[in-house]
Amino acid sequence: MFFSVSNGQIKLTRNFWWSEKLLFEGLAIPQAWSLGTELSFYLVAPYLLNLRSRWLILCTCCSLVVKIIVVRALHLGDPWTYRFFPFELGYFLLGALAFRYRGSFDHLVPERAEKYWYCVYPLVIGFATVRVPVPLPTLTYPVALACALPFIFKLTARIKVDRLTGELSYPFYIFHLFALTLAGFITREWWLGAKEAMVAWVGLGLTLVLSAIGLALEVRFVEPWRTRLA
């Protein structure tokens, strides 16, 4: 994803869309690009997460500030905007800080917080879908989310539907492109002239079914094996 084709030559690119041939189309599972970023963090996590919080905050600020300066100065596009691990390290560390300080906010959340869960989901959906014209959204949105995470977790930790949704999220991410491709084929064959909305709904249904099957197989076969290794 960091390369493009120009005049028959493969070269490092500022934006992988500027290519005679989109190289990422050769990936068997295109959305699995994120595994490289995650594994890079797991490689350094044992060292970084033992640091004091002030050093984590300093590393977070440096990572995010450097990202903003470099991306804007060099006019970089995808993949540098959210796939280059050194630029993304600050987001991982924001999550680590949110986890580390989660207990500090317990007194701000009511004891029987479950009754307020219905307020959380509209706020989260709005946060994810409504673009607010704030300065430096690359910095503002992740910091706001990190501050909100301890509250969100406290309010939803005991809700079974929320836990199931979380467990389905990764298989949903892995299967959704395949399901949308399959949905496009099905709608073209069975509903000639089907609109994009039809493809989206069929794709959503297929993704949920495949995600549930994948999760069931993972719990039945993979999790016991992983537990024994751990």
TABELFEN-V904277 format. One record per pair of residues at least 24 apart in sequence whose ideal C-beta (glycine too) atoms are under 7 Angstrom apart, sorted by sequence separation. I is the first residue (numbers start at 1). GAP is how many residues later the second one is. If there is no record, write none. Layout:
# TABELFEN-V904277
{{I & GAP} {I & GAP}}
This chain:
# TABELFEN-V904277
{{63 & 24} {179 & 24} {182 & 24} {63 & 26} {64 & 26} {63 & 27} {179 & 27} {124 & 28} {179 & 28} {60 & 30} {176 & 31} {179 & 31} {1 & 32} {120 & 32} {175 & 32} {60 & 33} {59 & 34} {60 & 34} {120 & 35} {172 & 35} {175 & 35} {120 & 36} {175 & 36} {56 & 37} {117 & 38} {116 & 39} {117 & 39} {172 & 39} {175 & 39} {56 & 40} {57 & 40} {171 & 40} {56 & 41} {113 & 41} {109 & 42} {113 & 42} {117 & 42} {168 & 43} {171 & 43} {53 & 44} {114 & 44} {168 & 44} {171 & 44} {40 & 45} {105 & 45} {109 & 45} {114 & 45} {37 & 46} {105 & 46} {109 & 46} {49 & 47} {53 & 47} {168 & 47} {37 & 48} {94 & 48} {98 & 48} {102 & 48} {106 & 48} {167 & 48} {94 & 49} {97 & 49} {101 & 49} {33 & 50} {37 & 51} {41 & 51} {91 & 51} {95 & 51} {98 & 51} {102 & 51} {94 & 52} {98 & 52} {14 & 60} {14 & 61} {17 & 61} {14 & 62} {15 & 62} {16 & 62} {14 & 63} {15 & 63} {16 & 63} {68 & 68} {68 & 70} {67 & 71} {68 & 71} {64 & 75} {2 & 77} {1 & 78} {1 & 82} {31 & 142} {31 & 143} {29 & 145} {31 & 146} {30 & 147}}
